[in-house]
Amino acid sequence: MNTSQYNEVLALLRDYYDGLYNLDVAKLRDVFSPGAHYATIAKGALLELTMDEYFPRVEQRTSPADEGTPYESRVVSIRFAGENTAFAEVECSMFDHDYQDFLSLLRIDGRWRVQTKVFEGVPHPTTEVR
């Protein structure tokens, strides 16, 4: 790993979370490889989506940017297995949840892309007003 590769991956992660915050499907299509997979456990069951299944769901949401809600993301780690393979662990707070994302990355045609997103989201605790 060199500094250039690290900075390229950071730029990809920034584009990814900006794309999520703004629900910018064009940006997200650029971040994910065409054959990427999305997986989590939702309501106790495995939810696996291809990008053709994922992007229409994104388009149906209201973006946090439109709602005026802030978001935060923090890169926990980036590990490189070589010139073309990396793994990023990122924490993000968005959509009233705290997410832990595990992103498998491949360098395809000289560009880093997300190949697999596996994650868990925990709802923010509700605050009781007294």
N, CA, C and O atoms as a DFTB+ gen file, in Angstrom:
520 C
 N C O
     1  1       0.853      -1.176       0.000
     2  2       0.000       0.000       0.000
     3  2       0.887       1.223       0.000
     4  3       1.901       1.286       0.695
     5  1       0.476       2.198      -0.804
     6  2       1.189       3.458      -0.778
     7  2       0.192       4.574      -0.460
     8  3      -1.017       4.350      -0.415
     9  1       0.715       5.755      -0.245
    10  2      -0.136       6.891       0.133
    11  2      -1.182       7.185      -0.924
    12  3      -2.313       7.539      -0.592
    13  1      -0.827       7.047      -2.179
    14  2      -1.761       7.304      -3.268
    15  2      -2.960       6.350      -3.200
    16  3      -4.106       6.781      -3.327
    17  1      -2.691       5.051      -3.000
    18  2      -3.782       4.083      -2.884
    19  2      -4.684       4.406      -1.699
    20  3      -5.909       4.362      -1.808
    21  1      -4.072       4.730      -0.576
    22  2      -4.833       5.067       0.633
    23  2      -5.736       6.271       0.371
    24  3      -6.912       6.257       0.736
    25  1      -5.193       7.307      -0.258
    26  2      -5.975       8.510      -0.562
    27  2      -7.082       8.225      -1.572
    28  3      -8.160       8.814      -1.492
    29  1      -6.824       7.325      -2.524
    30  2      -7.858       6.939      -3.488
    31  2      -9.016       6.244      -2.780
    32  3     -10.180       6.502      -3.089
    33  1      -8.702       5.370      -1.838
    34  2      -9.751       4.678      -1.089
    35  2     -10.518       5.669      -0.212
    36  3     -11.744       5.592      -0.125
    37  1      -9.824       6.583       0.429
    38  2     -10.524       7.613       1.225
    39  2     -11.470       8.424       0.354
    40  3     -12.585       8.731       0.778
    41  1     -11.049       8.777      -0.855
    42  2     -11.909       9.531      -1.776
    43  2     -13.137       8.706      -2.159
    44  3     -14.244       9.238      -2.242
    45  1     -12.942       7.412      -2.391
    46  2     -14.071       6.532      -2.705
    47  2     -15.057       6.503      -1.544
    48  3     -16.266       6.604      -1.752
    49  1     -14.547       6.364      -0.326
    50  2     -15.418       6.321       0.851
    51  2     -16.165       7.644       1.026
    52  3     -17.348       7.646       1.365
    53  1     -15.495       8.745       0.802
    54  2     -16.153      10.057       0.882
    55  2     -17.283      10.149      -0.151
    56  3     -18.383      10.601       0.168
    57  1     -17.009       9.721      -1.386
    58  2     -18.043       9.738      -2.422
    59  2     -19.209       8.839      -2.048
    60  3     -20.368       9.182      -2.285
    61  1     -18.902       7.688      -1.463
    62  2     -19.948       6.759      -1.070
    63  2     -20.880       7.381      -0.025
    64  3     -22.099       7.369      -0.197
    65  1     -20.315       7.917       1.045
    66  2     -21.162       8.472       2.103
    67  2     -21.842       9.763       1.675
    68  3     -22.956      10.040       2.120
    69  1     -21.208      10.555       0.830
    70  2     -21.884      11.728       0.263
    71  2     -23.040      11.283      -0.636
    72  3     -24.113      11.887      -0.626
    73  1     -22.811      10.223      -1.410
    74  2     -23.873       9.683      -2.257
    75  2     -25.044       9.172      -1.443
    76  3     -26.197       9.380      -1.822
    77  1     -24.770       8.507      -0.330
    78  2     -25.843       8.049       0.555
    79  2     -26.595       9.220       1.180
    80  3     -27.825       9.239       1.201
    81  1     -25.847      10.194       1.686
    82  2     -26.466      11.331       2.361
    83  2     -27.396      12.086       1.417
    84  3     -28.473      12.525       1.821
    85  1     -26.984      12.237       0.172
    86  2     -27.783      12.959      -0.818
    87  2     -28.668      12.041      -1.655
    88  3     -29.432      12.507      -2.500
    89  1     -28.561      10.730      -1.415
    90  2     -29.252       9.714      -2.210
    91  2     -29.027       9.966      -3.701
    92  3     -29.963       9.988      -4.500
    93  1     -27.773      10.152      -4.038
    94  2     -27.329      10.416      -5.403
    95  2     -26.987       9.075      -6.058
    96  3     -25.871       8.573      -5.921
    97  1     -27.960       8.503      -6.771
    98  2     -27.790       7.175      -7.346
    99  2     -26.690       7.179      -8.404
   100  3     -25.972       6.188      -8.540
   101  1     -26.542       8.253      -9.145
   102  2     -25.468       8.321     -10.148
   103  2     -24.101       8.195      -9.463
   104  3     -23.221       7.480      -9.943
   105  1     -23.939       8.886      -8.356
   106  2     -22.672       8.799      -7.612
   107  2     -22.483       7.393      -7.034
   108  3     -21.380       6.848      -7.062
   109  1     -23.563       6.815      -6.512
   110  2     -23.475       5.476      -5.942
   111  2     -23.158       4.430      -7.019
   112  3     -22.410       3.486      -6.763
   113  1     -23.719       4.593      -8.211
   114  2     -23.403       3.678      -9.316
   115  2     -21.916       3.739      -9.659
   116  3     -21.328       2.741     -10.075
   117  1     -21.322       4.897      -9.486
   118  2     -19.905       5.070      -9.763
   119  2     -19.037       4.450      -8.660
   120  3     -17.905       4.040      -8.918
   121  1     -19.562       4.383      -7.449
   122  2     -18.829       3.856      -6.294
   123  2     -18.840       2.329      -6.281
   124  3     -17.816       1.704      -6.005
   125  1     -19.984       1.730      -6.575
   126  2     -20.122       0.271      -6.552
   127  2     -19.731      -0.319      -7.898
   128  3     -19.976       0.287      -8.941
   129  1     -19.123      -1.501      -7.879
   130  2     -18.896      -2.208      -9.137
   131  2     -20.256      -2.718      -9.625
   132  3     -21.157      -2.931      -8.814
   133  1     -20.415      -2.916     -10.925
   134  2     -21.722      -3.368     -11.433
   135  2     -22.198      -4.680     -10.810
   136  3     -23.403      -4.891     -10.670
   137  1     -21.280      -5.556     -10.440
   138  2     -21.657      -6.838      -9.856
   139  2     -21.619      -6.867      -8.342
   140  3     -21.582      -7.942      -7.742
   141  1     -21.628      -5.697      -7.714
   142  2     -21.508      -5.610      -6.257
   143  2     -22.707      -6.240      -5.548
   144  3     -23.791      -6.377      -6.115
   145  1     -22.475      -6.616      -4.296
   146  2     -23.519      -7.203      -3.446
   147  2     -23.664      -6.383      -2.167
   148  3     -22.710      -5.779      -1.676
   149  1     -24.883      -6.382      -1.649
   150  2     -25.280      -5.646      -0.447
   151  2     -25.935      -6.681       0.455
   152  3     -26.836      -7.395       0.016
   153  1     -25.500      -6.777       1.710
   154  2     -26.070      -7.798       2.585
   155  2     -26.130      -7.328       4.024
   156  3     -25.238      -6.634       4.513
   157  1     -27.215      -7.726       4.696
   158  2     -27.402      -7.450       6.110
   159  2     -28.455      -8.421       6.646
   160  3     -29.045      -9.191       5.888
   161  1     -28.675      -8.378       7.918
   162  2     -29.801      -9.083       8.529
   163  2     -30.839      -8.012       8.847
   164  3     -30.573      -7.089       9.616
   165  1     -32.016      -8.138       8.255
   166  2     -33.103      -7.168       8.461
   167  2     -34.316      -7.907       9.023
   168  3     -34.812      -8.857       8.417
   169  1     -34.779      -7.467      10.167
   170  2     -35.923      -8.093      10.837
   171  2     -35.708      -9.587      11.008
   172  3     -36.628     -10.386      10.835
   173  1     -34.461      -9.956      11.354
   174  2     -34.145     -11.344      11.649
   175  2     -33.888     -12.239      10.451
   176  3     -33.655     -13.436      10.615
   177  1     -33.927     -11.678       9.246
   178  2     -33.725     -12.493       8.049
   179  2     -32.636     -11.886       7.172
   180  3     -32.406     -10.677       7.176
   181  1     -31.975     -12.758       6.425
   182  2     -30.943     -12.308       5.504
   183  2     -31.555     -11.456       4.395
   184  3     -32.536     -11.849       3.763
   185  1     -30.966     -10.297       4.171
   186  2     -31.358      -9.437       3.056
   187  2     -30.129      -9.279       2.175
   188  3     -29.140      -8.667       2.580
   189  1     -30.195      -9.828       0.977
   190  2     -29.112      -9.731      -0.001
   191  2     -29.664      -9.073      -1.246
   192  3     -30.709      -9.471      -1.760
   193  1     -28.959      -8.066      -1.729
   194  2     -29.408      -7.354      -2.920
   195  2     -28.277      -7.198      -3.926
   196  3     -27.117      -7.021      -3.554
   197  1     -28.631      -7.266      -5.198
   198  2     -27.716      -6.846      -6.251
   199  2     -27.876      -5.330      -6.386
   200  3     -28.778      -4.745      -5.785
   201  1     -27.031      -4.713      -7.147
   202  2     -27.158      -3.271      -7.342
   203  2     -28.439      -2.932      -8.112
   204  3     -29.033      -1.880      -7.880
   205  1     -28.869      -3.810      -9.023
   206  2     -30.126      -3.582      -9.744
   207  2     -31.324      -3.612      -8.796
   208  3     -32.353      -3.002      -9.086
   209  1     -31.203      -4.309      -7.678
   210  2     -32.263      -4.330      -6.671
   211  2     -32.100      -3.210      -5.655
   212  3     -33.087      -2.687      -5.138
   213  1     -30.856      -2.840      -5.368
   214  2     -30.558      -1.837      -4.339
   215  2     -30.887      -0.408      -4.786
   216  3     -31.522       0.341      -4.044
   217  1     -30.463      -0.032      -5.984
   218  2     -30.628       1.364      -6.408
   219  2     -32.087       1.836      -6.455
   220  3     -32.343       2.973      -6.060
   221  1     -33.056       1.037      -6.911
   222  2     -34.449       1.497      -6.850
   223  2     -34.922       1.771      -5.418
   224  3     -35.737       2.668      -5.199
   225  1     -34.422       1.013      -4.451
   226  2     -34.767       1.273      -3.045
   227  2     -34.221       2.630      -2.604
   228  3     -34.890       3.385      -1.899
   229  1     -32.995       2.924      -3.034
   230  2     -32.378       4.210      -2.689
   231  2     -33.212       5.347      -3.270
   232  3     -33.451       6.353      -2.600
   233  1     -33.646       5.189      -4.497
   234  2     -34.411       6.246      -5.174
   235  2     -35.749       6.531      -4.499
   236  3     -36.300       7.619      -4.664
   237  1     -36.277       5.573      -3.745
   238  2     -37.573       5.748      -3.091
   239  2     -37.484       6.464      -1.748
   240  3     -38.502       6.903      -1.214
   241  1     -36.295       6.584      -1.204
   242  2     -36.122       7.210       0.112
   243  2     -36.099       8.729       0.003
   244  3     -35.884       9.291      -1.071
   245  1     -36.325       9.379       1.144
   246  2     -36.073      10.813       1.266
   247  2     -34.677      10.957       1.835
   248  3     -34.337      10.318       2.831
   249  1     -33.867      11.794       1.208
   250  2     -32.470      11.902       1.629
   251  2     -32.345      12.655       2.948
   252  3     -33.129      13.560       3.233
   253  1     -31.358      12.277       3.744
   254  2     -31.073      13.041       4.960
   255  2     -30.745      14.499       4.636
   256  3     -31.056      15.391       5.426
   257  1     -30.125      14.746       3.490
   258  2     -29.814      16.127       3.089
   259  2     -31.103      16.919       2.911
   260  3     -31.186      18.066       3.352
   261  1     -32.117      16.321       2.265
   262  2     -33.402      17.009       2.068
   263  2     -34.126      17.230       3.388
   264  3     -34.869      18.199       3.541
   265  1     -33.908      16.329       4.341
   266  2     -34.533      16.474       5.659
   267  2     -33.755      17.418       6.555
   268  3     -34.235      17.813       7.617
   269  1     -32.559      17.778       6.127
   270  2     -31.731      18.670       6.931
   271  2     -31.100      18.002       8.133
   272  3     -30.676      18.678       9.070
   273  1     -31.034      16.666       8.116
   274  2     -30.415      15.959       9.234
   275  2     -28.930      15.732       8.946
   276  3     -28.556      15.398       7.821
   277  1     -28.107      15.909       9.939
   278  2     -26.670      15.731       9.727
   279  2     -26.298      14.248       9.650
   280  3     -27.074      13.369      10.026
   281  1     -25.114      14.010       9.164
   282  2     -24.573      12.661       9.226
   283  2     -23.110      12.733       9.576
   284  3     -22.438      13.741       9.358
   285  1     -22.640      11.643      10.122
   286  2     -21.229      11.530      10.469
   287  2     -20.741      10.190       9.960
   288  3     -21.472       9.200       9.985
   289  1     -19.502      10.162       9.499
   290  2     -18.872       8.884       9.187
   291  2     -17.435       8.939       9.680
   292  3     -16.802       9.994       9.714
   293  1     -16.944       7.770      10.058
   294  2     -15.576       7.667      10.575
   295  2     -14.956       6.390      10.050
   296  3     -15.492       5.297      10.236
   297  1     -13.822       6.541       9.392
   298  2     -13.093       5.377       8.906
   299  2     -12.374       4.747      10.095
   300  3     -11.503       5.366      10.705
   301  1     -12.745       3.520      10.414
   302  2     -12.132       2.793      11.513
   303  2     -10.810       2.193      11.043
   304  3      -9.796       2.274      11.736
   305  1     -10.838       1.592       9.854
   306  2      -9.611       1.007       9.324
   307  2      -9.726       0.782       7.827
   308  3     -10.818       0.627       7.279
   309  1      -8.582       0.770       7.190
   310  2      -8.447       0.365       5.798
   311  2      -7.274      -0.594       5.752
   312  3      -6.177      -0.279       6.213
   313  1      -7.517      -1.763       5.191
   314  2      -6.455      -2.769       5.065
   315  2      -6.306      -3.133       3.597
   316  3      -7.292      -3.283       2.875
   317  1      -5.066      -3.272       3.174
   318  2      -4.775      -3.639       1.791
   319  2      -4.215      -5.051       1.766
   320  3      -3.357      -5.406       2.575
   321  1      -4.712      -5.857       0.823
   322  2      -4.203      -7.209       0.637
   323  2      -3.231      -7.260      -0.537
   324  3      -2.639      -8.299      -0.825
   325  1      -3.080      -6.139      -1.196
   326  2      -2.207      -6.057      -2.363
   327  2      -2.538      -4.799      -3.131
   328  3      -3.110      -3.857      -2.582
   329  1      -2.182      -4.782      -4.382
   330  2      -2.382      -3.590      -5.224
   331  2      -3.844      -3.365      -5.588
   332  3      -4.245      -2.235      -5.870
   333  1      -4.660      -4.450      -5.586
   334  2      -6.010      -4.359      -6.139
   335  2      -7.120      -4.786      -5.195
   336  3      -8.279      -4.849      -5.603
   337  1      -6.797      -5.078      -3.948
   338  2      -7.793      -5.567      -3.004
   339  2      -7.625      -4.853      -1.671
   340  3      -6.518      -4.731      -1.147
   341  1      -8.750      -4.382      -1.134
   342  2      -8.709      -3.694       0.158
   343  2     -10.012      -3.947       0.906
   344  3     -11.000      -4.423       0.345
   345  1      -9.977      -3.614       2.183
   346  2     -11.128      -3.770       3.066
   347  2     -11.226      -2.514       3.913
   348  3     -10.232      -2.071       4.488
   349  1     -12.414      -1.941       3.992
   350  2     -12.620      -0.748       4.815
   351  2     -13.716      -1.019       5.838
   352  3     -14.764      -1.579       5.517
   353  1     -13.451      -0.612       7.066
   354  2     -14.455      -0.650       8.125
   355  2     -14.787       0.794       8.446
   356  3     -13.909       1.593       8.774
   357  1     -16.071       1.117       8.346
   358  2     -16.498       2.503       8.527
   359  2     -17.725       2.531       9.428
   360  3     -18.624       1.699       9.300
   361  1     -17.752       3.498      10.339
   362  2     -18.931       3.743      11.175
   363  2     -19.632       4.977      10.630
   364  3     -18.998       5.957      10.238
   365  1     -20.945       4.903      10.616
   366  2     -21.725       6.007      10.050
   367  2     -23.011       6.173      10.846
   368  3     -23.617       5.194      11.282
   369  1     -23.410       7.400      11.026
   370  2     -24.683       7.707      11.671
   371  2     -25.547       8.449      10.662
   372  3     -25.231       9.564      10.248
   373  1     -26.658       7.797      10.273
   374  2     -27.539       8.360       9.254
   375  2     -28.879       7.631       9.324
   376  3     -28.935       6.502       9.810
   377  1     -29.943       8.244       8.855
   378  2     -31.272       7.622       8.839
   379  2     -31.693       7.142      10.221
   380  3     -32.324       6.092      10.344
   381  1     -31.350       7.901      11.265
   382  2     -31.711       7.565      12.641
   383  2     -31.119       6.233      13.115
   384  3     -31.665       5.589      14.011
   385  1     -30.004       5.826      12.508
   386  2     -29.310       4.591      12.892
   387  2     -27.808       4.852      12.977
   388  3     -27.279       5.776      12.359
   389  1     -27.150       4.020      13.751
   390  2     -25.687       3.954      13.748
   391  2     -25.320       2.686      12.997
   392  3     -25.751       1.591      13.360
   393  1     -24.527       2.837      11.955
   394  2     -24.167       1.712      11.095
   395  2     -22.699       1.354      11.243
   396  3     -21.844       2.215      11.448
   397  1     -22.435       0.077      11.134
   398  2     -21.078      -0.451      11.047
   399  2     -21.014      -1.109       9.670
   400  3     -21.681      -2.115       9.428
   401  1     -20.220      -0.544       8.776
   402  2     -20.097      -1.049       7.411
   403  2     -18.768      -1.758       7.222
   404  3     -17.717      -1.260       7.624
   405  1     -18.830      -2.919       6.608
   406  2     -17.648      -3.658       6.185
   407  2     -17.681      -3.673       4.664
   408  3     -18.561      -4.290       4.063
   409  1     -16.730      -2.997       4.046
   410  2     -16.722      -2.814       2.598
   411  2     -15.508      -3.509       1.983
   412  3     -14.367      -3.163       2.287
   413  1     -15.760      -4.486       1.123
   414  2     -14.697      -5.129       0.359
   415  2     -14.506      -4.333      -0.918
   416  3     -15.465      -4.057      -1.638
   417  1     -13.276      -3.968      -1.191
   418  2     -12.969      -3.080      -2.309
   419  2     -12.058      -3.772      -3.314
   420  3     -11.157      -4.525      -2.943
   421  1     -12.307      -3.506      -4.578
   422  2     -11.445      -3.983      -5.654
   423  2     -11.039      -2.805      -6.522
   424  3     -11.821      -1.882      -6.748
   425  1      -9.830      -2.850      -6.994
   426  2      -9.357      -1.839      -7.940
   427  2      -9.590      -2.400      -9.334
   428  3      -8.866      -3.286      -9.790
   429  1     -10.602      -1.877     -10.001
   430  2     -11.041      -2.368     -11.301
   431  2     -10.720      -1.312     -12.353
   432  3     -11.168      -0.170     -12.251
   433  1      -9.954      -1.692     -13.349
   434  2      -9.551      -0.756     -14.412
   435  2      -8.939       0.516     -13.824
   436  3      -9.188       1.623     -14.300
   437  1      -8.130       0.330     -12.775
   438  2      -7.411       1.448     -12.182
   439  2      -8.208       2.289     -11.198
   440  3      -7.701       3.293     -10.698
   441  1      -9.472       1.894     -10.904
   442  2     -10.318       2.656      -9.974
   443  2     -10.821       1.753      -8.862
   444  3     -11.228       0.618      -9.107
   445  1     -10.789       2.262      -7.642
   446  2     -11.336       1.516      -6.505
   447  2     -12.849       1.547      -6.572
   448  3     -13.453       2.587      -6.834
   449  1     -13.461       0.378      -6.328
   450  2     -14.919       0.256      -6.305
   451  2     -15.312      -0.660      -5.147
   452  3     -14.542      -1.537      -4.754
   453  1     -16.497      -0.458      -4.610
   454  2     -17.039      -1.347      -3.583
   455  2     -17.578      -2.591      -4.288
   456  3     -18.399      -2.493      -5.199
   457  1     -17.110      -3.750      -3.858
   458  2     -17.577      -5.014      -4.424
   459  2     -18.631      -5.655      -3.530
   460  3     -19.579      -6.269      -4.021
   461  1     -18.463      -5.511      -2.214
   462  2     -19.414      -6.084      -1.267
   463  2     -19.586      -5.139      -0.084
   464  3     -18.613      -4.644       0.483
   465  1     -20.840      -4.903       0.274
   466  2     -21.155      -4.135       1.482
   467  2     -21.928      -5.063       2.415
   468  3     -23.011      -5.542       2.077
   469  1     -21.358      -5.307       3.587
   470  2     -22.026      -6.073       4.640
   471  2     -22.084      -5.141       5.840
   472  3     -21.076      -4.541       6.214
   473  1     -23.263      -5.017       6.443
   474  2     -23.397      -4.009       7.498
   475  2     -24.457      -4.392       8.514
   476  3     -25.252      -5.311       8.318
   477  1     -24.431      -3.642       9.610
   478  2     -25.460      -3.744      10.641
   479  2     -25.810      -2.331      11.074
   480  3     -24.930      -1.487      11.248
   481  1     -27.096      -2.081      11.244
   482  2     -27.557      -0.784      11.715
   483  2     -28.311      -0.928      13.018
   484  3     -29.138      -1.827      13.174
   485  1     -28.024      -0.042      13.951
   486  2     -28.696      -0.048      15.247
   487  2     -29.457       1.270      15.372
   488  3     -28.861       2.340      15.249
   489  1     -30.774       1.205      15.618
   490  2     -31.540       2.446      15.736
   491  2     -31.027       3.318      16.873
   492  3     -30.612       2.822      17.921
   493  1     -31.065       4.638      16.643
   494  2     -30.728       5.560      17.727
   495  2     -31.767       5.385      18.833
   496  3     -32.951       5.191      18.557
   497  1     -31.321       5.453      20.066
   498  2     -32.296       5.368      21.165
   499  2     -33.222       6.584      21.123
   500  3     -32.789       7.697      20.824
   501  1     -34.469       6.362      21.420
   502  2     -35.401       7.477      21.452
   503  2     -35.212       8.224      22.772
   504  3     -34.967       7.625      23.819
   505  1     -35.331       9.509      22.692
   506  2     -35.191      10.339      23.885
   507  2     -36.581      10.670      24.411
   508  3     -37.431      11.207      23.700
   509  1     -36.774      10.344      25.634
   510  2     -38.064      10.616      26.258
   511  2     -38.048      12.022      26.846
   512  3     -37.163      12.381      27.622
   513  1     -39.047      12.805      26.457
   514  2     -39.153      14.175      26.972
   515  2     -40.003      14.149      28.221
   516  3     -41.090      13.571      28.232
   517  1     -39.499      14.786      29.293
   518  2     -40.271      14.799      30.552
   519  2     -40.619      16.193      30.930
   520  3     -41.265      16.412      31.955
